[in-house]
Structures are given as structure tokens and as C-alpha cells.
Amino acid sequence: MVKHIVMFKLTEKTSENMELAINSLRSLEGKIETLKSIEIGTDFLESDRSYDIVLTAHFENKEGLKIYGAHENHLPVVKIMRSLCSSSAVVDYEL
């Protein structure tokens, strides 16, 4: 199994931007065959080091993650998240 974790820091942390970002990420669920499960969380600590949103996605293997990355349903979400965020951080690893 492969885990794909992405943390997002919004440029402007408004309720509208949070809602758009979360809904965009949730829209991936059930739309990409290699995406086995998805979890989305929001930060409650709000420290200077904190990111605002985290996405954890699970895939059966590295090939599944590769397919997800280039998938036609994933690319519009990437575009939206890039427009809303000042930075992101990612880690991908095998279990």
C-alpha cells in the first residue's frame, strides 16, 4: 500500500476558501479508480508552523499513485488548490 499525504497552507484563510478547498478535495472520492480511500483534515492548533488542510490518500501501489497524479479528474483539483494556496508539502511512502 502507498500513502500520499499533502498539506496545504491557504493564501487567505477564509471560510469560503476553506470550503472550496475541502469540497474540491472531497470531489476526488469515487472518481479515480486507483484511489482506494481519502481522508481530509483541518488544523485546529493554528500555530505559525501549521498548515491549514491535510489530504491523506491511499493506493494499492506506486503505479496507482502515478495514474492518480495524471488523471483527468485530479488535474482540475490541482489547479484549484494551487490558486488557493501559498504553499504545500507532500510525502509519499509505502507501507
C-alpha positions as CSV (number, residue, x, y, z in Angstrom):
1,M,0.0,0.0,0.0
2,V,1.1,3.6,-0.7
3,K,0.2,6.6,1.3
4,H,0.1,10.1,-0.3
5,I,0.0,12.9,2.2
6,V,-0.3,16.6,1.1
7,M,-0.5,19.6,3.5
8,F,-1.9,22.9,2.2
9,K,-1.5,26.4,3.5
10,L,-4.1,28.8,2.2
11,T,-3.0,32.2,1.0
12,E,-6.2,33.7,2.5
13,K,-7.7,31.5,5.2
14,T,-11.4,32.5,4.9
15,S,-14.4,30.2,5.4
16,E,-15.2,30.4,1.7
17,N,-11.6,29.4,0.7
18,M,-11.6,26.5,3.3
19,E,-15.0,25.3,2.0
20,L,-13.9,25.5,-1.7
21,A,-10.6,23.7,-1.0
22,I,-12.2,20.9,1.1
23,N,-15.1,20.4,-1.3
24,S,-12.6,20.2,-4.2
25,L,-10.5,17.6,-2.5
26,R,-13.6,15.6,-1.5
27,S,-14.8,15.6,-5.1
28,L,-12.0,13.2,-5.9
29,E,-13.7,10.4,-3.9
30,G,-15.0,7.7,-6.1
31,K,-13.8,9.4,-9.3
32,I,-10.4,7.8,-9.7
33,E,-10.3,4.1,-9.9
34,T,-6.8,3.7,-8.2
35,L,-7.7,6.0,-5.3
36,K,-8.7,3.5,-2.6
37,S,-9.6,5.9,0.2
38,I,-9.2,9.5,1.1
39,E,-9.1,11.5,4.3
40,I,-9.2,15.2,4.7
41,G,-8.5,17.1,7.9
42,T,-8.2,20.7,9.0
43,D,-5.8,22.1,11.6
44,F,-7.2,23.3,14.9
45,L,-4.0,24.5,16.5
46,E,-3.3,27.4,14.1
47,S,0.3,27.8,15.1
48,D,2.8,29.6,12.8
49,R,4.1,26.2,11.7
50,S,0.7,24.8,11.0
51,Y,-0.7,24.0,7.6
52,D,-4.5,24.5,7.1
53,I,-5.6,21.3,5.4
54,V,-4.2,17.8,5.1
55,L,-5.1,15.2,2.5
56,T,-4.2,11.5,3.0
57,A,-4.9,9.3,0.1
58,H,-4.3,5.5,-0.2
59,F,-3.3,3.5,-3.2
60,E,-2.5,-0.2,-3.7
61,N,0.9,0.6,-5.3
62,K,3.1,3.2,-6.8
63,E,1.5,2.8,-10.2
64,G,-1.9,3.7,-8.7
65,L,-0.4,6.9,-7.4
66,K,1.1,7.7,-10.8
67,I,-2.2,7.2,-12.5
68,Y,-3.9,9.4,-9.9
69,G,-1.4,12.2,-10.5
70,A,-2.2,12.5,-14.2
71,H,-5.9,11.6,-14.0
72,E,-8.3,14.0,-15.7
73,N,-10.4,14.2,-12.6
74,H,-7.4,15.1,-10.4
75,L,-5.9,17.9,-12.6
76,P,-8.8,20.4,-12.1
77,V,-8.5,20.0,-8.3
78,V,-4.7,20.6,-8.5
79,K,-5.5,23.8,-10.4
80,I,-8.0,25.0,-7.8
81,M,-5.7,24.1,-4.9
82,R,-2.7,26.0,-6.5
83,S,-4.9,29.1,-6.9
84,L,-5.9,29.0,-3.2
85,C,-2.6,28.0,-1.5
86,S,0.6,29.8,-0.8
87,S,2.4,26.5,-0.2
88,S,2.0,22.8,0.1
89,A,4.2,19.9,1.3
90,V,3.9,16.3,0.2
91,V,5.2,12.9,1.3
92,D,4.6,9.6,-0.4
93,Y,5.6,6.3,1.2
94,E,5.0,2.6,1.1
95,L,3.5,0.6,4.0
